[in-house]
Amino acid sequence: IITERGKPDLLIIDYPAAASFDIADKYEIPYIVNNADILNVLPANLIPYKKNVPLLMAPKPGSQMNFLDNFYTYIVRIIMIKIVAKTLSKKINKFRTERGLEVIDIINRLKEKPIFINSSFGLEYPQNIPSNMVMTGPLLPENNDEIEDDIKDWLEKGSPVIYVSLGTLSSPDKKQLIEIAEGLNIAGYRVLW
């Protein structure tokens, strides 16, 4: 990180690369945390609770949440923060102490740090986010490779094409997949899945 030209003016550190936070702190280099995922991946204490915003991997969308679902979500968020503080925080700090690193408050470590969220409302449930967070949208390269002619022809000719991506966390059952495929077929769409 420190070169013969000096240290960088700013680091952008991916959220899972927590060891990089230590390096930036040690060398007093300001940094921005980059969360290349959805908001719900961040610790619950960083994002204020909002009604009808489900937990990560919840079985219901926000539009179907009732009073009990919202109450459950609120309580689970509080409990998760306390569990992390009691268990994970203790283990991490034991590990850090054994290696001569200072003890940290993993629950609040990023509370005041600037955070880029590589998502956007429309993909996310509408909610208030703290002023230190910025929704950047997906960070994509400016110059994409040209599309091959046969693929370009397929995309441009014929009925509309629907791109289906269920993400890496989704686990629909066989019946749901068949229903999605049949629904798209009945509607007359060509599907890129």
N, C-alpha and C positions, 0 to 999 in steps of 0.2 A: 504494500500500500504506500509506503514511503519510498520514494525514488530519489535519485540524485537531483531531480528537478523540484523536490519538495513533496508535500502532501497534497492530496486533492482538496478542492474547495468544498466539495459536497459529494456524498455517496448516496446512491439509491440502492437500498438493500431489500431483497425479497424477504417477505415475512417469515418463511420457514428457516432462513439462514440466521438464526439467533446469535451464533458466535460472532457474526459480523458486527452486531450491535456493540459487543464488548470491544472489538478492535477500534471501531469508530469512537467509542467513549474514551478508550485508553489514549488515543492520539488526538483527542478533542477535535474530531472532524464531524461537522454537522451532517445529519443524514435524514433521508426521507424513506419511509417504509413503503414498499411496493407490495400490495396484496393483489396477486394475479388471480384472484378467485372472487366469489360472491361475498357480500357483506357478512352473512351468517357464519363464515369461517373464522372471522375475528372473535376474540374473547368477548363474552356477553357484557362485561363491564365497560367495554369501549363504545358500545352502541346503546342508546337509550331504548328501553322497552317501548313497544308500540302495539296497540291492540290490532288483531288480525294479521300479524306478521308471524308465520309459523317458524318453529325451530327447524334447523337443518335436518333434512330427511323426515320431516313430519308427514304423516299419512294424508293430511288434508291440506288443500290450498287455503289461503287466508279468507277467501270469499265464503268458505264453508265452515269457518270456525265459529263456535258458539261461546256462550259465557264460560262454560267449564273448560273448553279448549284454551281460551285466553287465560283463565286463572292458572291452569296447568302450566302453560308456557311461562307465565310470570314466575311461578314458584320454581320451576325447573331451572330457569336462568339464575335465580338467587342461589339455589342449591349447588349448581355447577361451579359458580364462582367460589363458594365456600369449600367444595371438594378439591378444586384445583389448588386453592390456598393451603389447605391442610395436607394434601398428599403430594401432588406433582411438585409444588413449590418446595416442599421439604426435601424431596429426592434430588431435585435439581440443585438446590443450595448445598446439600451434603456433597454432591459430586463436585460442585464449584469449590467448596472449602478444601476438599482433599487435593485440589489442584492449585491451591493458592490464589483463587479468584475470589473477589468480594461477593458477599451475599446480595442478592437482588430481590426486588419485589416484582415477581413475574406477573402478578395481577395488574399492576398499575404502571409497569415499565414503559409502555407505549402510549399511555393516556394523553400526554401532551405533545407527542411526536407527530410531525406531518405524515399523513398516510394517503397514498394513492390507491384508489379502488378501481381495478381494471374491469369495471362493469358500469351499468347505467340504469337509471330509473326507466322502467319499461321492461327491462330484464329483471329488475329488483322490485320488491314491494315498495310502494311509496312510504317513506318514513323520514324522520328528521335525523340528520347525522351531525356529529359534532363539527365545529368550525375547523378542526385540524385535519379533517378528511375531505378529499376531493374525488368525485366520481370522474375518472378519466375516460371511461369507455374502454373497449378492448384496445390494447397497444399492438397495432399491426404494422408490418413493414410497409414503407411507402411504395416501393417498387416490387410488385409481384411478377413472377415469371409469366410469360405469355401462355395462354391456354392453347393446347394442341388443337389443330383444325378439326379433327373428328369429334372431339369433346365439345368444341365451340359450336359446331353444326348441330349436334344433338341438343345442346342447351337452347339454341335459337330457333330450331324448327320443331313444329308440333305443338301439342298442348302445353300449358304451363307446367313448370318443374317446381316441385316442393322439395326443399332440403330438410330432412328429418335428422335431428341430432338430439338424443336423449341425455347426453352427458355421461360422465363416468360414474356418477353416484346413483343413477337411476337403475332400478332392477325390475322392469315390468315383467309380468308373467306372460306365458305363451298366449293366453286368451286376449290380453290387452294388446299385444303386438299384432295379432291377427285382426283385431278390431280397427286398429290404426291403419294397417295396410288395406283392409277392405274399404274403409271409409274414404281413403285417398283414391283408391281405384274406382269406386262408385262415382266420386266427384270428377273423375276424368283427368286426374293429375298424373304426370310422370313423376317418379320419385327417385331422388338421389338420397340414399340412406347410408 
